[in-house]
């Protein structure tokens, strides 16, 4: 049985994860991905979010 994800907003890991998501969604980060020659920015953002979910949780 899998435990549902019920985040506690005071949990330091959850706070860190929210900050990382805000950085990944920022326009500055999108511009940095474009400067490095990546296309399909939205797909790369989704992949990065999944990687961070895997490592944090």
N, C-alpha and C positions, 0 to 999 in steps of 0.2 A: 504494500500500500504506500502510495506517495503522499507526502505531507504537502498541503497547499501552501503557497507562498503568501503569507500574511505579514507584510513588512511593518516593523515598528519604526516610526519616523524618527525616533530618538536614538536608534541603533547607529553607532559610528560607521559600520560597514555600509548601511543603507544610505547614510548621508554622503559618504564618499562615492558610492555608485551614482547617486543623483547628480553630483558635481561632474563626474566623468561623462554622463549622458549629456549634460548641458554643453560641455566642451565639444563633444562629437557633433552636436547639432548646430554649433555656432557657425556663422558665416566665415569667420577667420579660418576655422578648421577646413571648411569646404574649399576655400581659396588655396590653402596649403596643399590639399589633395590635388587640386587642379594644377598647381605649379609643379608638382612631381609627376605630371603626365598621366594621371589616372582619369579614366572616363567612367561614366555611370556612377557618379558620386553617391547617390542614394543607396545603391547596392553595397558600396564599400562601407558606408555608415552603418547599415544594418549588420553586415558581417562583423564590424568592430564591436558593435553592441553585444552581439552574441558571444564573441570571444571574451569580453569583459564579464558577462553574466556567468560564463563557464568558470572563469578564474576566481571570481569573487564569491560565488555561491557554490 
